[in-house]
Amino acid sequence: MTVRQSLGVIGRYVFAGFVFVFFALPLLWLLTAPFDAAPSVQVSLPDFTLQNFRTLWDNPYAMRSLGNSVLIAAGTMAITLVLAALASYALSRVRIPGRDTLLYLLLLLSSIVTGTAAMVPTFLLMTELGLIDRQLGVVLVLTGGLLPTAIFILKDFMDSTPRSYEESARVFGASSLQILRHVVVPIARPGLATIAVWAVVQVWGNFLVPFILLRSPDRQPAAVVMFTFYTEGGQPNLALISTFSLLFSIPVVVMYLFVNRRYGFRFHGGIKR
């Protein structure tokens, strides 16, 4: 190995080390600060205490907000999965003029017209429908924002399902919905799992939509309630924020590990031949 090659290898290892430290330090702080009686922004050995968890438990809205987050995330994920699976299967099997253009246009518009830009007309629409301060309104708005990308990703899985499987099912009298449920969905299961986790992650940390549409504190999700852990002077309460952040991250991590272990993640369709 030449000197130049050796320097290149050393440089790559040094760069990888900096990247590792850059991402590891915030995680280390998140794991230690909740157990510190007086946490700071620096990583240090904690003065061990469980008082931060007791304070959160006594908060009338903190723990309830985690349940609200689970309800909103689960509802959005379920509706997104069902509608995206039906739409992607239809777009995959039905030949209509401009189909691909329509897909790319939906994906482009969903990227350009963000939730912030569409918040005013969305708020007016929810007001007309009587869905202000209702979690159903938040679920519907978030689902509408996630559907274009979910359809775009799932269509690749639907395209990769062999049509011979569907034709065999039709011979035995299966309907289109039965084929989708018993033939296509099992093959596209990794894609559905990917969309499920992606949808939950997108909803779990969303602040703007529930903050604007929900008025009652007992209906707000954890991402909004976390904003209340500041003093009257605007200073963050690091003890409560770090503790709540740790609890806030656990459900998503557990879901990711479970789905990854059982189904795996892929952003492309197809089966082994």
C-alpha positions in Angstrom: 0.0 0.0 0.0 1.4 3.4 -1.0 1.6 6.4 1.2 -1.2 8.1 -0.8 -3.4 5.1 -0.3 -2.6 4.9 3.5 -3.4 8.6 3.9 -6.7 8.0 2.1 -7.6 5.1 4.4 -6.7 7.2 7.5 -8.7 10.1 6.2 -11.8 8.0 5.7 -11.5 6.5 9.2 -11.1 10.0 10.7 -14.1 11.3 8.8 -16.2 8.3 9.8 -15.2 8.9 13.4 -16.3 12.6 13.3 -19.6 11.6 11.8 -20.1 8.9 14.5 -19.4 11.4 17.3 -21.6 14.0 15.7 -24.6 11.6 15.8 -23.7 9.7 18.9 -23.4 12.7 21.3 -27.0 13.8 21.0 -28.2 10.3 21.5 -25.9 9.9 24.5 -27.3 13.1 26.0 -30.9 11.9 25.4 -30.1 8.7 27.3 -28.4 10.4 30.3 -30.2 13.7 30.7 -33.6 12.3 31.8 -31.9 10.7 34.8 -30.0 13.8 35.8 -31.3 16.1 38.6 -30.0 19.2 36.9 -29.2 18.4 33.2 -27.4 20.9 31.0 -26.7 21.0 27.2 -23.4 19.2 27.8 -23.0 15.4 28.1 -22.0 14.5 31.6 -22.4 11.8 34.3 -25.9 12.2 35.6 -26.8 12.9 39.2 -29.2 10.0 39.2 -32.8 10.6 39.9 -36.3 9.5 38.8 -38.0 12.7 39.8 -38.2 13.9 36.2 -40.4 10.9 35.3 -42.6 11.5 38.4 -43.1 15.1 37.4 -44.2 14.0 33.9 -46.5 11.4 35.3 -48.2 14.0 37.5 -48.6 16.3 34.5 -52.3 16.0 33.4 -51.5 16.4 29.7 -48.1 14.8 29.2 -48.9 11.1 29.3 -52.3 11.6 27.7 -50.6 13.4 24.7 -48.6 10.2 24.0 -51.9 8.3 23.7 -53.2 11.0 21.4 -50.0 10.7 19.3 -50.6 6.9 19.0 -54.2 7.5 18.0 -53.5 10.1 15.3 -50.4 8.1 14.0 -52.3 4.8 13.8 -55.3 6.3 12.2 -53.3 8.2 9.6 -51.2 5.1 8.9 -54.2 2.8 8.5 -56.1 5.2 6.1 -52.9 5.9 4.1 -52.1 2.2 3.7 -55.6 1.2 2.6 -56.1 4.1 0.1 -52.6 3.9 -1.2 -52.8 0.1 -1.8 -56.1 0.4 -3.6 -55.0 3.4 -5.7 -51.5 2.0 -6.6 -53.0 -1.4 -7.5 -55.6 0.3 -9.8 -52.9 2.5 -11.4 -50.7 -0.5 -11.9 -53.3 -2.7 -13.6 -55.5 -0.2 -15.5 -54.0 1.4 -18.6 -55.2 5.0 -18.8 -53.7 7.9 -20.8 -51.3 10.0 -18.9 -51.0 7.6 -16.0 -47.3 8.1 -15.3 -47.6 11.8 -15.9 -50.4 12.0 -13.3 -48.2 10.1 -10.7 -45.3 12.4 -11.2 -47.5 15.5 -11.1 -49.1 14.4 -7.8 -45.6 13.7 -6.3 -44.3 17.1 -7.6 -47.3 19.1 -6.3 -47.1 17.4 -2.9 -43.5 18.4 -2.6 -44.0 22.0 -3.8 -47.2 22.8 -2.0 -46.2 22.0 1.5 -48.4 21.8 4.6 -47.3 25.3 5.6 -48.3 26.8 2.3 -51.6 25.1 2.3 -52.4 25.7 5.9 -54.8 28.6 5.4 -57.1 26.9 2.9 -56.9 23.7 4.9 -58.0 25.5 8.1 -60.9 27.1 6.2 -61.9 23.7 4.8 -61.8 22.0 8.2 -63.9 24.9 9.6 -66.5 24.4 7.0 -66.6 20.6 7.7 -66.8 21.2 11.5 -63.6 19.3 12.1 -61.7 22.0 14.1 -60.6 20.6 17.5 -61.3 17.1 16.3 -58.5 14.5 15.9 -60.3 13.1 12.8 -59.6 16.4 11.0 -55.9 16.1 11.8 -55.9 12.5 10.6 -57.5 13.5 7.3 -55.2 16.4 6.6 -52.1 14.4 7.3 -53.4 11.5 5.2 -53.9 13.8 2.3 -50.3 15.0 2.5 -48.9 11.5 2.7 -51.0 9.8 0.0 -49.1 10.9 -3.2 -45.7 9.6 -2.0 -47.3 6.4 -0.6 -49.0 5.7 -3.9 -45.8 6.4 -5.9 -43.8 4.0 -3.8 -46.4 1.2 -3.6 -47.0 1.3 -7.4 -43.6 -0.2 -8.0 -44.5 -3.2 -5.7 -47.8 -3.7 -7.5 -46.0 -3.5 -10.9 -43.6 -6.3 -9.8 -46.3 -8.7 -8.9 -46.5 -11.4 -11.6 -49.8 -11.2 -13.4 -49.9 -15.0 -13.8 -50.7 -15.2 -10.1 -53.7 -13.0 -10.5 -54.8 -14.9 -13.6 -54.6 -18.2 -11.7 -56.8 -16.7 -9.0 -59.3 -15.4 -11.5 -59.6 -18.9 -12.9 -60.9 -20.0 -9.4 -63.4 -17.2 -9.3 -61.6 -14.7 -7.2 -62.7 -11.1 -7.4 -60.4 -8.1 -7.8 -60.5 -7.3 -4.1 -59.8 -10.9 -3.2 -56.9 -10.9 -5.5 -55.6 -7.8 -4.0 -56.0 -9.1 -0.4 -54.8 -12.7 -0.9 -52.3 -12.5 -3.8 -50.9 -8.9 -4.2 -50.8 -7.7 -0.6 -48.7 -10.7 0.7 -46.1 -10.1 -2.0 -46.1 -6.4 -1.4 -45.9 -6.8 2.3 -42.3 -5.3 2.7 -43.5 -2.2 0.8 -46.6 -1.9 3.0 -44.3 -2.2 6.1 -42.1 0.5 4.7 -45.0 2.8 4.1 -46.4 2.1 7.6 -43.3 3.1 9.4 -42.7 6.0 7.1 -46.2 7.3 7.7 -46.0 6.9 11.5 -42.6 8.8 11.6 -44.0 11.6 9.4 -47.1 12.0 11.7 -45.3 11.4 15.0 -43.2 14.5 14.9 -45.7 16.7 13.1 -46.3 20.0 15.0 -47.9 22.5 12.7 -51.1 20.7 11.7 -52.3 19.6 15.2 -51.1 22.8 16.7 -53.5 24.8 14.4 -56.4 22.4 14.2 -56.6 21.3 17.8 -57.7 23.7 20.5 -58.2 21.5 23.6 -55.0 20.6 25.5 -56.3 17.1 26.3 -56.6 16.3 22.5 -53.1 17.6 21.5 -50.4 15.1 20.6 -47.0 14.9 22.2 -45.2 17.0 19.6 -47.4 20.0 20.6 -47.4 19.3 24.3 -43.6 19.3 24.3 -43.7 23.0 23.3 -45.2 23.7 26.7 -42.1 22.6 28.6 -40.7 26.1 28.7 -40.5 28.6 31.6 -42.4 31.9 31.5 -39.2 33.5 30.4 -38.9 31.3 27.4 -36.2 29.1 28.7 -36.4 25.4 28.1 -36.9 23.0 31.0 -34.2 20.6 30.0 -35.2 18.0 32.6 -38.7 17.7 31.4 -37.8 18.1 27.7 -35.2 15.4 27.8 -37.4 13.0 29.8 -40.4 13.5 27.5 -38.2 13.2 24.4 -37.0 9.8 25.6 -40.5 8.6 26.2 -41.6 10.2 22.9 -39.0 8.3 20.9 -39.5 4.8 22.3 -42.7 3.9 20.4 -41.2 4.7 17.0 -38.0 2.8 17.7 -39.9 -0.2 18.9 -42.1 -0.2 15.8 -39.1 0.1 13.5 -37.3 -2.8 15.1 -40.4 -5.0 15.1 -41.3 -4.3 11.5 -37.7 -4.5 10.3 -37.3 -7.9 12.0 -40.5 -9.3 10.7 -40.9 -7.9 7.2 -37.7 -5.9 6.3 -37.6 -2.7 4.4 -37.4 -2.2 0.6 -38.2 0.6 -1.7 -38.6 -1.6 -4.7 -40.9 -4.4 -5.5 -40.5 -7.9 -7.0 -40.1 -11.4 -5.7 -37.3 -13.9 -6.0 -37.6 -16.0 -9.1 
